[in-house]
Every structure is written in structure tokens, then in C-alpha cells.
Amino acid sequence: MYIIITASPNTEGLTTDCGKAAYDGITSAGGEAVIIDICAEELRPCQLCGTSKLVFGNVDKGWGSCFGTAICTIKDIIADLQEKIRASEGLILVTPVYFGQPSEAMQYFMDRFRRLEVFNEEKGSAAKNKAIDMIAAAGGSGNGTIPCLMEMEAWCRQLGAIPKDRIGITRFNRESMLQEIKSSATRMVKNEYFGA
């Protein structure tokens, strides 16, 4: 199973079309895929548990229970995403570009997932060695795709994942890039990266 995470409140926009293109690419290659629109789910920002205890020498230092346990105190979709990503064959992240960064919803996911998984002492990172495609959809000027993709790539590397394609799509290159997203998703299923 391949997981496609989209993060736009606009359910009829460019980000949604990118998710559908990735889905089509996976299924046309014989893979199974699920699209998870995190804007349609309950997903809250990190609460920085324990920040009231930020005293020099205190072991908590704002990490709360997530440090080492990979268990968040917030009861929303994050625990389900951790399980799904751990069991997945690969992951595709699709975000609109806001001010050169992933959307707030994608940031919530990335920040919390990283805090939970980067120091997961029991199982190791749920994203470790997972192939990840990153798609930055800039609907306005088209600016900001590169810094957005760089931020997503850094997240992948921090988690021990394998960044694969980095695709910037705008309203100017929409049709060709939707085809490229589909093709990239197909390559992920067929493991056709870098001569693998």
C-alpha cells in the first residue's frame, strides 16, 4: 500500500489534482494506494508538552511523552498516520506552497511526525528507508516551489527516508507536471529509481 498525503483546504484545486495523478500512477502500475486529505481530518499543531518545565537541566525540555516513546498526547489522526506509514511501501507528500513553505496542515503533520519518530527508541523511524516523492503545488505566481521542496527533503533525511522525486508544479506547467507526477508514482511502484 502506498500512502498519498494531501494538505490543501481547497478540495477542487491543484493539490487535489496532484493527489489524483499520483493515485492513478500507482494503480496503473498495479499498486494499491490511499489518498489521505489531512485537511479533512482532525490534525492539530504540536502543543510542545512540557514547555512550562523548560528549566536548565530538566530532562523534559519541552518534548513531553513523545521523546523516545513515539506516543503523542494529542488524540487525532497522527497515531493512525504513524501506523499507516510504517506499514506502507512508499509515501507521496502533496502540499500547496504558502510563502515558500508547505501548508500549515502539512507543517503540522511534518513537525509532529518528526518529533514522534526521529527518536523512536522502540521501533525506529516509521519512515526509515521509505521512498518518498515530494510535490509542491504553487497556484499563484509559481514562486516558492524550490524552498518548499527543500524543506520537505530535509524532513525526509532527518527521518532516514529516501527522498525520490521532487516535483514543483504551477498553473503554468500544470498539464506536463500532472503527467510527470503520474509517471513518478508509477516509477515508485516499479522501483525504477536510479537504476534500481
Disulfide bonds with the S-S distance in Angstrom:
none
